[in-house]
């Protein structure tokens, strides 16, 4: 009797393992399809022209001066 139960349990376990391995892959979700369609319809944004080194340096200095002025105002 114990052997019969062991064989049945083993067969059931083997069936479950084989079923899990044989499952078909899931189809892509509709959300993924819509995301792909949205990405393909978007127009790429034009890249800004690169600024020269002098322009970038001046911009960095201007932002730094502004930040220092704000800190001095809060300190006083």
Steps between C-alpha positions, in 0.01 A plus 500: 500500500781737587672424170183578307466839672867574439468413130186713466662796678810467283294483182299803606819693578656404169187612317508839671868548416448409136196725470688800637787448259267462199303820558490729198662840529268784584396730220621859528261716694291764325676762711834406344347529154362844578832616643680387185245677280530819705879490482491460124265796451701742712722730305853527631573831664763708327825504691610843617806641339805441715619817666858606475729454796498872575119514500476199732764647731316832516174321574656298782653810653172690477311219673767479769485873564123481525520212750759685711281813503202296617703342779622840614143634506383209717795539737435870564 
